[in-house]
């Protein structure tokens, strides 16, 4: 059997996120949430499966669709990127369903034999395909559940798949929003050796909006990894132009590291364009996320 020398810059570089397996699941594919340092569990989001599936039942849209691209850690290494596609549809007034797709790509590397010969290249890839539903139990209160199929391919002979579940709840009253969730509930994943745990996390947060300003606070604990917390701020001018900022705290090397965020957004006739920029971090500096969405 051929022996492969897998020189993963991606495991050393992206690591804060990949130190556990499938760390890309911690990254939101909503550029607006990214601009508020990831504090999305209590906010309305175009990516409900990422942030809080229950939120979709409390929105006003019949149909929502969005796509995003994140240029991940360009200050450290090139070639890391996250593609996200999300859609939701309100079947009846109290029931909304959603679909999601995430693809985290890494740079290609050489396949090196035991004698030093390079016999080809391989491009690692992680993807997640999800489906979820949210139901409004009563005025302002909803619950959500989502399932995701995840496939990870680190090498020609190092591939694995699994299924996991997200559970969430959301409350909204006037300008106050609150959300809780448990994400990535499932079994381990194995690439042929010892199994790796999924980055299961429990999170909760609150947000409050008044006079165009929104402040959001979120805390999360990643099992066997550590604590994270985010504070995000947004100002919306006539619900058309948005300015965002925030700070994310990562309490260990195995979660998304500490960083500051900046963001801009524009909304008109159902279309929405958002961009976020991460800074003040040696590993996440210059990370950019672009998002385009439409809803009615």
N, C-alpha and C positions, 0 to 999 in steps of 0.2 A: 504494500500500500504506500502510496506517495505520502511523504511528510511535508507539511506546509509550515513555513515560518511566517506566522501572521503578525506582522509588525504594525500593530494598531496605534497609529497616532491618535485615532479617534477614542480609544479607551483611555489614553493618557490626557488628551486634550479636552474632550467633552466630558469627561469624567465626572464633574460635579453632577452631571445628569446621568451618566452611564455607570457610575460606580455600583449601583444596583442594576439589574437588567431592565431594559425598556424604560430608561429614565426619560426618554422623549415624551412619555405620557404626562409628565409634569408640566410641559410647555403648552400654554394656551395658544390656540390658532386664531384668536380674536385680537386684532391689532389695537382696538380701543381698550380692551382689558390690559394688554401688554403696556400700553401707554400709562396706565394707572398702577404699574408695578405688579400686575397679576392679581389684584384684589377683586376677583370676579364672582365669588360665590353669592354675594348679595346684590349683584348688578344684573340688569337686563343685558343679554349677550347674544350675538349672532352664532355663537358656538356653545349651545346649552349643554351638550354632552360633555364638553371639556369643563365647564364652569359650574352649572347647576341645572340639571335637566328639568327640575320642577318649575323653573322660571318661565319656561315656554308656555305653560298654561295660564300665566297671569298677564301675558302680553296682549296687545291689541291686533297684531298682524294675523291675517289669514294664511299668508305664505311668506316665508323668509328664506333667502338663499345668499350665501357669501363664500368667497374664496380668499385665501391669503397665502403669502409667501414670506418666510422668515429667513433672512441671511444670518446664520447662527455663528457667533464667535469669530467674525472675520479678522479681528485683531490678533487671534492666536493661530489660526490655520484656515486656509481657504477650502471650499468644497463642502461645507456643512450647510444643509438647508432643510427647512420644514415646509411642506406643502399641506394646506388644510382646506377642505371643502365641507361646507355644512348647509343643511336645508331643514326646514320645519314646516309643517302644514297643520292647520287647525281643522280637525275632522268634524267636530261638533263644538259648541261654545266652551265646554269644559274640558275637552280632550284634544291634545296636540301631540303629534308624532314627529320624530326627527331622525335624520340620517347624518352620518359623519364619515370623513375619510382623512387620515393623516399619513404622510409619507416623510420619514426622516432619512435623508440621504447623507452619506459620508464619502470622502475622497476614495478613489480606487487605490489599491496597493498591489505590489508585485507578489506573485506566488513563487516562493523560493524553495527548491528541493534541498535535501540534506547535503548534497554535494555542492551547493551554491548556485546551481543553474536556475535562471528565471524562466519559468515555463508558461507564464501568462499573467493576467491581472484579474482582480476581483473587486467589485464595488459593493460594500456592505449596504444594507437597507433594512429599515424597520418600518412596518406599516400597521395601521389599526383601522378597521372598518366597524362602525357602530350603528346601532339603531336604538331608539328610546321612545318613551311615552311619558307624558305629564298629564295629571288630572287635577282639576280644581275642586277641592273638597267642600269649600265654602268661600264666601266673599273674602278675598285676600290671602287665602291659604291653599297651597298646592303641594303635591308630592310627585316625585319622578323616579323612574328607573330606566337604566340603559345597559345594554350588553355590547361588548366589543370583542371581535375576533382579532387577535394580534399575531403577526408573523415577524420573526427576527432572523436575519441572515447575515452572520458575521464572516462566513467563509464558505468555500465549496462543500465542506463536510461539517459545517457548524451552523445548523439551521434548526429552528424550533418554533412551535406555534402554541397558543393557548387561548382560552376564553375567560373573560372577566366581566364583572358587573359593577355599576355605579348606582348608588342610592342617594336621594336628596330630598330636601323639603325647603319651601320658600314661603315667607310671609311678607305682605305689603299692606301698608295703611298710610294713605296720604304720601308724605315725602319720606317715610321710613320704610326701609327694606331690610330683611334679615334672612340669611340662608345658612343651611348646614348640609354637609354631604360626606359620604364615605366613597372614595374612588378606588378603582383597580382591585376589587375583591376577587380573588381567584387563586389558583394553584401556582406552583413554582414553574419555572421554565428552565430547560436543560439543553445545552448544546453538545451533549454526549458525555459530559463529565458530571461534576457535582451540580445539583440544581441551584438556581438563583431565585430569590424571592421577587415577586412583583413589587413595584413601589406603591404599596397600599397606603393611603393617607386619609386622615379624618380632618375636616376643615369646617370652620364656621366664621361668619362675619356679619357686619351690619353696614348699611349705607344710609345717608340722609341727604335729601335734596331740598334746596330752598333758593328762590330768586336766581335760578340758573346755575347755582353752585351745587356740586355733589362731592361728598367726602365718603370714602369707603375704607373700612378696616377689616383685615382678614388674618386669621391665624390658622396654621395647619401643622399637623405632625405626621411625618412620613415614618411608617413602621420600620424599626431597626436602622433608621437613618438620622432623623433629627427634626428639629423645629424650624418652621419658616413663618414669617409674618410680613404683611404688606400694608402700606398706607397709600391710598391713591386719591388724587384731587382732580376735579374737572370743572371747567366753566363753559357753559353753552350760551352763545349769543343768538337769541331768537330761535333756538333749537335748530340752527343751521350751521354755525361754525363752533368748533370745540377746541379748547386748549387743555392739555392734560399733563400731569406730572405725578411722581410718586417715589417711594423708596421701598425696596424689598430687603428683608433680613434673612440670610441663610445661616442657620445655626451649626452646620457641620459640613465637612467636605462632600457629603453624599446627597445633598439637596441642591437646588438651584442657588448659586452663590449670591451674596449681597450685591446690590447694584441700585443705581438710581435710574429713573425712566422719564422720558419726555414724549409727548404725543400731540398730534394735530388731527382734526377730523372735519369733514364737511358733509352735509346732508341736504338733498334737494330732490323733490318729486319722487320720493321713495328710494332713490339711490344714495349710497353712503360710501365715502372714501376715507380711510383711516391710515395713519402711519405712526409708528412708534420707534424710539431710539433708546437703547440701553447704554449707560455710561457708568463711570465711577467704579469699574470692576476690571481687574487684570484679565479675567477670563471671558467676561461677557461684553467688554467694551466694544462699541460700534455695531452691536447687533441691531439689525433693522427688520421691521415687520411692516408689510404693506397688506391692506385688506380692502376689498371691494364687495359691497353687498347691495341687495335690493329687497324691498318688502312692500306689502300692501295689505 
